[in-house]
């Protein structure tokens, strides 16, 4: 009986050595969403995440279907996320600098000027276009006899 028990313990130990374990955490993670417009996300685009002051990528992969890069920083500092998004008219790259605090939360990040001032630029363009059209229309009326 002892021999059977010893063999069972040995076989159980061998079986455990070949298993795959996992762990699910709800630790803080940072999510970066890459998109061309509000409706057009950069799905399955290659990305790289760099730790502060390092040249080798901390994490690489592809964005998910919703264009998201998710990573959990292990130290504070200036992290960098690079995404190479391929659209119907070429390859577009973004670099997102993210300042991470000591508690692994985003302290600050920078957006490009076009993203932060899009409404202003479009508004000015519409006004210039409207008054340009109005000026041409008036000029056309003044020329007629």
N, C-alpha and C positions, 0 to 999 in steps of 0.2 A: 504494500500500500504506500509505503514511503517513497519508493522509486517512482511510482505513478505520479505522486504529488510533486516531486522534484522535476520530473519531465514536464508536467503541466506548467509549472512556474517558468522553466526554461523556454518553453514554446511561447508562453505569454510574453516574456521579455523580448524574444525575437520578433514577434508580431508587432510590438510597440515600436521597435526600432525602425520599422518600415512604414509607419503611419505618417500622415501629413496633419499637422496641427494648425490651428488658426486662432486669431484673437480679434474681437471687434471692439474698437474703442470709440468713444464719442469725444475725443480730444479736439481742440480747436484746429480748424483747417482754414485755409485761405482759398477763395474761389475767384478766378479771373475768367470772365466770359469774353471771348473774342467774336466780334461780329462785323459784318460789312454794313448792315443797317439794322434797324429794330426787328425787322422780319427775317433777315438773312444772316444766320449765324455761321461761323467758321467750323463746321462739323468735321471731325476726324483730321484736323490739321496737326502737323508735327510741332512739338514745343520742347523747350528746354527751360529748366529752372536753375538759377545760379545762386549759391550762397554768397554772403557778403565777402567781397575781395577775393573771390576764387574764380579760376578760369575753367575748371572742369565742372560739368553740369552735375548738380545735386540730384536732379530728376529729369528724365526724358520720357517722351511718349507721344500720344495723340490726344487731341481734345475729344470729349465725348460727343454724342449726337447733338447736344445743345451748345456746343462750342466752349465747354468749360474745362479749365485746368484747375485741378484741386491738389493742394500740397499742404503739408503740415511742417512749418519751419521749426528747426531745432535750436535756433539761437537768434537773438535780436540783431538788427542791422539792416543794411540796404540790400534787399533781395532783388533779383532781376528775372523777369519772365519774358522769354522770347517765343513768339508764335509765327510760323510761316504759313499764312492762309492762301490757298489757291482758289481763285475765282475764275469766272468764264473769260475774263480779260487780263489774266496774268497773276503773277505771284506777288502777294503783299505781305510785308513783314511788320510786326509791331514789337516794340520793346517796352515793357511796363516796369518801371522802377517802383518798388514797394518798400516802404520803411516799416519794419516790424519791431514792435516793442518787446520788453523783457517778458511779458506774459503771453507771447506768441499771437498778438492781435495786431491788425493793421493800424499804424499810427498815422501814416500819410501815404498818398500815391499821387503821381502826376498823370494828367491826361493831356493829349496834344491840343494845341490851340484850336484846331479845327473842330474838335469834339466839344470843347467848352464854350465856343463862341459861334456855333453853327447858326443859331437863330438870328444873331446879330448880322452875320455876313449875308445870310439869305434876305433879311429885311432890307439891308442897304442895297443889295443887288436889285431887289424888286423896285425900290424907290428910284434908283438910277435908271433902270429900264423903263419905268412908267414915265418919268419926266423926259427921258430921251425920246420915247415914242411920241409924247405930247409935243415936244419941240419940233420934231420932224413933221408931225401932222400940221402944226401951225405954220411952219415954213412952207409947206406945200400949198396951203391956202393963200398965203401972201403972194406967191409967185403967180398965181392965176390972175388974168386980167379981169 
